[in-house]
Amino acid sequence: MIVKKDNVELIIKDDDFPRYEEKGFRALGNDGKEADPEPTKNLKDMTVAELKKLAQEQGIDGISGLNKTELLKVLGG
């Protein structure tokens, strides 16, 4: 795997990527261009657990008892 930060490019093992990502490196594709980020999932296609995790990541409180429809409303979907 190739990672890049500023003007520094390194070849690393895939398993080491999280450590480099914490330091601000980003993955490059085989062609040397920045790799596409993970495709975003449509909120309606997410599970309740995924929606709750997303809400927590966004700092939304009081979501533990919400169902999927309610979570979608809170998240704007």
Secondary structure, DSSP 4 states (H G I P E B T S, - for coil): -EEEETTEEEE--GGGHHHHHHTT-EEE-TTSSBPPPPPPPPGGGS-HHHHHHHHHHTT--S-TT--HHHHHHHHT-
